[in-house]
Structure formats: C-alpha cells, structure tokens
C-alpha cells in the first residue's frame, strides 16, 4: 500500500465502530482502519500523514491535449529526495496555488443553461481542487 500523496483522517461518516480513521490513496482508493484507542488513532493519523508528506514529490503538470478539458496533475510515485524543510516549502506553495485556483474557478461559474459537458468539467475541477 503506497502512501505517497495519501491523506489519513478521522472517518466522520463511519459510526459502526469507534476510533476508525480513513486513508485515501493517490489512486483515490479509500481504506478504513480501526485503532484500539482515540490517542492511538490520532498517533497513526499524524504518522501516516508525516510519511506521506515526506514521500510525496511535487506533482507534474497535467498532460496537454488539443481539447480544453481539465486533467488532473500526474502524481509521481518516486519518493522525494528533498530535505523535510524543502518538502514543507513545496507543499505550502502547492496549497497556495490550489487555493488561488479554487477562488478563481469559483468566480467563473458556467452559465446556468450551459452545455452538460461544461457543467461536468466545472464540477470535476472543483471536486479536485476541494480535495487538494
């Protein structure tokens, strides 16, 4: 199970068992794990996220095509060779870019009677930016 570009967090919608957290991988697969105590659950979450951040290289730009559709960036699987301080700086810059892109995206809503493809493209890009 690769943790590059993964995110661990509490599983807020899962209520059948206590101390359950979820891990979403770069491939968008979702795994649920149960810890014996809330403290251990938080410990697992923080450690998994730390390792994921240390292993996650900056994303490559999305592939360029002739059509003007949104394409997710390519997430490299090779671990980053940068020191942790550089990794943190790269992640902070990426977060700033994503926040700005989300604000810009929300300013340019598709027309209410727009084509279904345009509305779907808008939704997919917004979903990606929100996840990031």
Residue frames as a rotation matrix with the C-alpha (Angstrom) as fourth column:
UNK 1
0.592 0.806 0.000 0.00
0.806 -0.592 0.000 0.00
0.000 0.000 -1.000 0.00
UNK 2
-0.442 -0.779 0.444 1.74
0.777 -0.580 -0.244 3.18
0.448 0.237 0.862 -1.18
UNK 3
0.253 0.539 -0.804 1.26
0.875 -0.482 -0.048 6.25
-0.413 -0.691 -0.593 0.97
UNK 4
-0.850 -0.524 -0.050 2.70
0.448 -0.770 0.454 8.83
-0.276 0.363 0.890 -1.42
UNK 5
-0.838 0.519 0.170 0.13
-0.352 -0.751 0.559 11.61
0.418 0.408 0.812 -1.91
UNK 6
-0.258 0.750 -0.609 -2.17
0.635 0.607 0.477 9.90
0.728 -0.264 -0.633 0.60
UNK 7
-0.489 0.181 0.853 -4.24
-0.582 -0.796 -0.165 11.50
0.649 -0.578 0.495 3.33
UNK 8
-0.506 0.330 -0.797 -5.25
0.674 0.728 -0.127 9.95
0.538 -0.601 -0.591 6.65
UNK 9
-0.706 0.359 0.610 -8.07
-0.554 -0.817 -0.161 11.48
0.441 -0.452 0.776 8.68
UNK 10
-0.685 0.572 0.451 -10.89
-0.227 0.421 -0.878 10.53
-0.692 -0.704 -0.158 11.01
UNK 11
-0.855 0.508 0.104 -13.73
0.333 0.385 0.861 8.72
0.397 0.771 -0.498 9.29
UNK 12
-0.874 0.466 0.135 -16.57
-0.439 -0.641 -0.630 11.07
-0.208 -0.610 0.765 10.28
UNK 13
-0.080 0.915 -0.395 -19.31
-0.953 0.046 0.299 9.20
0.292 0.401 0.868 8.42
UNK 14
-0.201 -0.053 -0.978 -18.36
-0.031 0.998 -0.048 5.79
0.979 0.021 -0.203 9.77
UNK 15
-0.126 0.273 0.954 -20.25
-0.911 -0.413 -0.002 5.19
0.393 -0.869 0.301 13.02
UNK 16
0.639 0.445 -0.628 -20.39
-0.260 0.893 0.368 1.41
0.724 -0.072 0.686 13.38
UNK 17
0.468 -0.580 -0.666 -17.15
0.835 0.538 0.119 1.19
0.289 -0.612 0.736 15.39
UNK 18
0.933 -0.172 -0.315 -15.13
0.015 -0.859 0.513 3.63
-0.359 -0.483 -0.799 17.49
UNK 19
0.238 -0.950 -0.203 -11.67
-0.294 -0.270 0.917 5.01
-0.925 -0.159 -0.344 16.65
UNK 20
0.333 -0.067 0.940 -11.92
0.800 0.548 -0.245 4.46
-0.499 0.834 0.236 12.91
UNK 21
0.065 -0.339 -0.938 -9.85
-0.349 -0.889 0.297 6.51
-0.935 0.309 -0.176 10.50
UNK 22
0.858 0.279 0.431 -9.67
0.308 0.393 -0.867 6.52
-0.411 0.876 0.252 6.74
UNK 23
-0.268 -0.938 -0.218 -6.75
0.025 -0.233 0.972 6.57
-0.963 0.256 0.085 4.35
UNK 24
0.876 0.483 0.000 -7.32
0.042 -0.077 -0.996 7.91
-0.481 0.872 -0.088 0.86
UNK 25
0.000 -0.932 0.363 -4.51
0.596 0.291 0.748 6.99
-0.803 0.217 0.555 -1.54
UNK 26
-0.591 -0.328 -0.736 -3.22
-0.342 -0.725 0.598 8.79
-0.730 0.605 0.317 -4.61
UNK 27
-0.966 0.259 -0.010 -5.29
0.122 0.489 0.864 6.38
0.229 0.833 -0.504 -6.71
UNK 28
-0.469 0.801 0.371 -8.37
-0.790 -0.569 0.230 7.65
0.395 -0.185 0.900 -4.82
UNK 29
-0.080 0.396 -0.915 -8.90
0.254 0.895 0.366 4.32
0.964 -0.203 -0.173 -3.05
UNK 30
0.057 0.217 0.974 -10.31
-0.823 -0.542 0.169 4.55
0.565 -0.812 0.148 0.45
UNK 31
-0.272 -0.203 -0.941 -9.25
0.317 0.904 -0.287 2.25
0.909 -0.376 -0.182 3.31
UNK 32
0.554 0.470 0.687 -10.71
-0.554 -0.408 0.726 2.16
0.622 -0.782 0.034 6.80
UNK 33
-0.389 -0.699 -0.600 -8.62
0.218 0.563 -0.797 1.27
0.895 -0.441 -0.067 9.87
UNK 34
0.771 0.611 0.178 -9.58
-0.069 -0.198 0.978 0.88
0.633 -0.767 -0.110 13.50
UNK 35
-0.428 -0.885 0.182 -7.28
-0.236 -0.085 -0.968 1.75
0.873 -0.457 -0.172 16.38
UNK 36
-0.305 0.300 -0.904 -7.75
0.774 0.632 -0.051 0.50
0.555 -0.715 -0.425 19.95
UNK 37
-0.008 0.260 -0.966 -7.90
0.823 -0.546 -0.154 3.99
-0.568 -0.796 -0.209 21.50
UNK 38
0.922 0.359 0.144 -8.56
0.380 -0.768 -0.516 7.56
-0.075 0.530 -0.844 20.32
UNK 39
0.552 -0.787 -0.276 -4.97
-0.474 -0.568 0.672 8.51
-0.686 -0.241 -0.687 21.22
UNK 40
-0.315 -0.667 0.675 -3.53
0.211 0.644 0.735 5.70
-0.925 0.374 -0.062 19.11
UNK 41
0.415 0.540 0.732 -5.84
0.858 0.035 -0.513 6.63
-0.302 0.841 -0.449 16.24
UNK 42
0.977 -0.069 -0.203 -4.54
-0.104 -0.980 -0.170 10.23
-0.187 0.187 -0.964 16.30
UNK 43
0.144 -0.984 0.107 -0.99
-0.398 0.042 0.917 8.92
-0.906 -0.174 -0.385 16.51
UNK 44
-0.168 -0.134 0.977 -1.49
0.682 0.699 0.213 6.73
-0.712 0.702 -0.026 13.43
UNK 45
0.770 0.531 0.354 -3.11
0.624 -0.507 -0.595 9.60
-0.136 0.679 -0.721 11.52
UNK 46
0.818 -0.474 -0.326 -0.29
-0.420 -0.879 0.226 12.02
-0.394 -0.047 -0.918 12.26
UNK 47
-0.116 -0.919 0.376 2.46
-0.227 0.393 0.891 9.49
-0.967 0.018 -0.254 11.48
UNK 48
0.062 0.199 0.978 0.87
0.833 0.529 -0.160 8.35
-0.549 0.825 -0.134 8.23
UNK 49
0.930 0.340 0.143 0.40
0.363 -0.774 -0.519 11.95
-0.065 0.535 -0.843 7.10
UNK 50
0.511 -0.825 -0.241 4.01
-0.510 -0.517 0.687 12.78
-0.692 -0.228 -0.685 8.01
UNK 51
-0.326 -0.642 0.693 5.38
0.196 0.672 0.714 9.87
-0.925 0.369 -0.094 6.00
UNK 52
0.371 0.538 0.757 3.03
0.867 0.092 -0.490 10.67
-0.333 0.838 -0.432 3.11
UNK 53
0.972 -0.019 -0.235 4.22
-0.068 -0.977 -0.201 14.28
-0.225 0.211 -0.951 3.06
UNK 54
0.174 -0.985 -0.012 7.88
-0.501 -0.099 0.860 13.24
-0.848 -0.144 -0.510 3.19
UNK 55
-0.379 -0.305 0.873 7.46
0.429 0.779 0.458 10.72
-0.820 0.548 -0.165 0.35
UNK 56
0.538 0.751 0.383 5.28
0.691 -0.132 -0.711 12.89
-0.483 0.647 -0.590 -1.89
UNK 57
-0.681 -0.719 0.136 7.18
0.633 -0.485 0.604 14.57
-0.368 0.497 0.786 -4.69
UNK 58
-0.418 0.543 -0.728 5.59
-0.383 -0.832 -0.401 17.69
-0.824 0.111 0.556 -6.21
UNK 59
0.373 0.638 0.673 3.00
0.377 0.559 -0.739 16.81
-0.848 0.529 -0.032 -8.88
UNK 60
-0.783 -0.528 0.330 3.90
0.480 -0.175 0.859 17.02
-0.396 0.831 0.391 -12.54
UNK 61
-0.535 0.635 -0.556 1.78
-0.687 -0.711 -0.151 19.33
-0.492 0.301 0.817 -14.71
UNK 62
0.279 0.742 0.610 -1.18
-0.055 0.647 -0.761 17.66
-0.959 0.178 0.221 -16.34
UNK 63
-0.478 -0.393 0.785 -0.83
0.692 0.382 0.613 16.31
-0.540 0.837 0.089 -19.84
UNK 64
-0.465 0.264 -0.845 -1.53
-0.460 -0.888 -0.024 18.78
-0.756 0.378 0.534 -22.62
UNK 65
-0.392 0.413 0.822 -4.18
0.723 0.691 -0.002 17.96
-0.569 0.593 -0.569 -25.17
UNK 66
-0.881 0.080 0.466 -5.98
0.336 -0.587 0.736 19.63
0.332 0.805 0.491 -28.02
UNK 67
0.154 0.986 0.063 -9.22
0.517 -0.135 0.846 19.85
0.842 -0.098 -0.530 -26.05
UNK 68
-0.487 -0.289 0.824 -9.72
-0.401 -0.764 -0.505 22.42
0.776 -0.576 0.257 -23.30
UNK 69
0.646 0.715 -0.266 -10.75
-0.087 0.415 0.906 20.00
0.758 -0.562 0.331 -20.59
UNK 70
0.377 -0.465 0.801 -9.50
-0.924 -0.244 0.294 19.65
0.058 -0.851 -0.522 -17.06
UNK 71
0.508 -0.329 -0.796 -6.96
0.078 0.938 -0.337 16.90
0.858 0.109 0.502 -16.46
UNK 72
0.989 -0.146 0.011 -5.64
-0.014 -0.014 1.000 16.04
-0.146 -0.989 -0.016 -13.01
UNK 73
0.293 -0.953 -0.072 -1.91
-0.946 -0.278 -0.166 16.57
0.139 0.116 -0.983 -12.44
UNK 74
0.513 -0.229 -0.827 0.26
-0.034 0.958 -0.286 13.47
0.858 0.175 0.484 -12.56
UNK 75
0.751 -0.215 0.624 1.37
-0.655 -0.129 0.744 12.32
-0.079 -0.968 -0.238 -9.12
UNK 76
-0.007 -0.831 -0.557 4.89
-0.668 0.418 -0.616 10.84
0.744 0.368 -0.557 -9.16
UNK 77
0.898 0.319 -0.302 5.39
-0.047 0.753 0.656 7.57
0.437 -0.575 0.692 -7.32
UNK 78
0.020 -0.964 -0.265 9.09
0.590 0.226 -0.775 8.08
0.807 -0.141 0.573 -6.67
UNK 79
0.534 0.146 -0.833 9.85
0.827 -0.295 0.478 9.35
-0.176 -0.944 -0.279 -3.18
UNK 80
0.912 -0.205 0.355 11.07
-0.098 -0.950 -0.298 12.90
0.398 0.237 -0.886 -2.88
UNK 81
0.216 -0.914 -0.343 14.79
0.858 0.345 -0.381 13.38
0.467 -0.212 0.858 -2.36
UNK 82
0.001 -0.155 0.988 14.35
-0.111 -0.982 -0.154 16.86
0.994 -0.109 -0.018 -0.88
UNK 83
-0.905 -0.290 -0.312 15.02
0.286 0.129 -0.949 17.52
0.315 -0.948 -0.034 2.80
UNK 84
-0.235 0.896 -0.377 11.91
0.970 0.192 -0.147 17.92
-0.059 -0.401 -0.914 5.01
UNK 85
-0.267 0.118 -0.956 12.22
0.265 -0.945 -0.190 21.73
-0.927 -0.304 0.221 5.09
UNK 86
-0.886 -0.094 -0.454 12.17
-0.395 -0.360 0.845 21.87
-0.243 0.928 0.281 1.29
UNK 87
-0.739 0.671 -0.070 9.26
0.570 0.676 0.467 19.44
0.361 0.306 -0.881 1.19
UNK 88
-0.155 0.683 -0.714 7.30
0.819 -0.315 -0.480 21.67
-0.552 -0.659 -0.511 3.57
UNK 89
-0.491 -0.093 -0.866 8.00
-0.211 -0.952 0.222 24.73
-0.845 0.292 0.448 1.43
UNK 90
-0.973 0.125 -0.192 6.88
-0.160 0.229 0.960 22.89
0.164 0.965 -0.203 -1.73
UNK 91
-0.496 0.836 -0.235 3.67
0.850 0.523 0.068 21.70
0.180 -0.167 -0.970 -0.04
UNK 92
-0.161 0.411 -0.897 2.90
0.508 -0.745 -0.432 25.22
-0.846 -0.525 -0.089 1.22
UNK 93
-0.734 -0.146 -0.664 3.44
-0.427 -0.661 0.617 26.68
-0.529 0.736 0.423 -2.27
UNK 94
-0.895 0.440 -0.072 1.23
0.238 0.608 0.757 23.98
0.377 0.661 -0.649 -3.79
UNK 95
-0.283 0.817 -0.503 -1.50
0.924 0.091 -0.372 24.74
-0.258 -0.570 -0.780 -1.24
UNK 96
-0.335 0.111 -0.936 -1.35
0.030 -0.991 -0.128 28.47
-0.942 -0.071 0.329 -2.04
UNK 97
-0.914 -0.036 -0.403 -1.64
-0.396 -0.136 0.908 27.75
-0.087 0.990 0.110 -5.78
UNK 98
-0.719 0.682 -0.134 -4.58
0.597 0.705 0.383 25.41
0.356 0.195 -0.914 -5.27
UNK 99
-0.207 0.646 -0.735 -6.41
0.734 -0.394 -0.553 27.92
-0.647 -0.654 -0.393 -3.04
UNK 100
-0.504 -0.030 -0.863 -5.93
-0.337 -0.913 0.229 30.69
-0.795 0.406 0.450 -5.62
UNK 101
-0.956 0.140 -0.258 -7.03
-0.198 0.344 0.918 28.41
0.217 0.928 -0.301 -8.44
UNK 102
-0.528 0.807 -0.264 -10.14
0.849 0.512 -0.134 27.39
0.027 -0.295 -0.955 -6.47
UNK 103
-0.191 0.440 -0.877 -11.07
0.331 -0.813 -0.480 31.03
-0.924 -0.382 0.009 -5.82
UNK 104
-0.688 -0.119 -0.716 -10.58
-0.568 -0.525 0.634 31.84
-0.451 0.843 0.294 -9.50
UNK 105
-0.930 0.353 -0.102 -12.55
0.220 0.758 0.614 28.77
0.294 0.548 -0.783 -10.52
UNK 106
-0.338 0.844 -0.417 -15.47
0.876 0.121 -0.467 29.76
-0.344 -0.523 -0.780 -8.27
UNK 107
-0.380 0.162 -0.911 -15.52
-0.103 -0.986 -0.133 33.27
-0.919 0.043 0.391 -9.77
UNK 108
-0.612 0.082 -0.787 -16.15
-0.788 -0.155 0.596 31.87
-0.073 0.984 0.160 -13.24
UNK 109
-0.312 0.615 0.724 -19.24
-0.104 0.735 -0.670 29.75
-0.944 -0.284 -0.165 -12.84
UNK 110
-0.928 0.070 0.366 -20.55
0.372 0.253 0.893 28.18
-0.030 0.965 -0.261 -16.05
UNK 111
-0.683 0.729 0.036 -23.72
-0.680 -0.654 0.332 29.68
0.266 0.202 0.942 -17.42
UNK 112
-0.357 0.636 0.684 -26.90
-0.626 0.381 -0.681 28.25
-0.694 -0.671 0.262 -15.94
UNK 113
0.745 0.657 0.115 -28.03
-0.320 0.502 -0.804 26.92
-0.586 0.562 0.584 -19.29
UNK 114
-0.081 -0.893 -0.443 -24.55
-0.959 -0.051 0.278 25.84
-0.271 0.447 -0.852 -20.34
UNK 115
0.209 0.085 -0.974 -23.76
-0.610 0.790 -0.062 22.60
0.764 0.607 0.217 -22.01
UNK 116
0.973 0.216 0.078 -23.78
-0.202 0.642 0.740 19.49
0.110 -0.735 0.669 -19.85
UNK 117
0.478 -0.864 -0.155 -20.11
0.717 0.486 -0.500 18.85
0.507 0.128 0.852 -20.70
UNK 118
-0.203 -0.541 0.816 -19.11
-0.040 -0.828 -0.559 22.32
0.978 -0.146 0.147 -19.44
UNK 119
0.485 0.467 0.739 -21.03
-0.756 -0.202 0.623 21.80
0.440 -0.861 0.255 -16.20
UNK 120
0.968 -0.157 -0.194 -19.42
0.214 0.922 0.321 18.40
0.129 -0.353 0.927 -15.70
UNK 121
0.120 -0.975 0.189 -15.94
0.590 -0.083 -0.803 19.83
0.798 0.208 0.565 -16.34
UNK 122
-0.043 -0.061 0.997 -16.61
-0.516 -0.853 -0.074 22.57
0.855 -0.518 0.005 -13.79
UNK 123
0.814 0.447 0.370 -17.78
-0.547 0.377 0.748 20.02
0.195 -0.811 0.551 -11.21
UNK 124
0.779 -0.562 -0.278 -14.79
0.537 0.827 -0.169 17.70
0.325 -0.017 0.946 -11.74
UNK 125
-0.138 -0.877 0.461 -12.25
0.341 -0.479 -0.809 20.51
0.930 0.045 0.365 -11.43
UNK 126
0.134 0.256 0.957 -13.97
-0.728 -0.630 0.270 21.95
0.673 -0.733 0.102 -8.35
UNK 127
0.972 0.233 -0.019 -14.02
-0.171 0.764 0.623 18.50
0.159 -0.602 0.782 -6.73
UNK 128
0.409 -0.899 -0.157 -10.30
0.706 0.420 -0.570 18.06
0.578 0.122 0.807 -7.41
UNK 129
-0.266 -0.536 0.801 -9.42
-0.047 -0.823 -0.566 21.49
0.963 -0.188 0.194 -6.01
UNK 130
0.489 0.516 0.704 -11.51
-0.740 -0.182 0.648 20.89
0.462 -0.837 0.292 -2.90
UNK 131
0.945 -0.174 -0.277 -9.80
0.257 0.918 0.300 17.53
0.202 -0.355 0.913 -2.29
UNK 132
0.066 -0.986 0.150 -6.38
0.594 -0.082 -0.800 19.08
0.801 0.142 0.581 -2.69
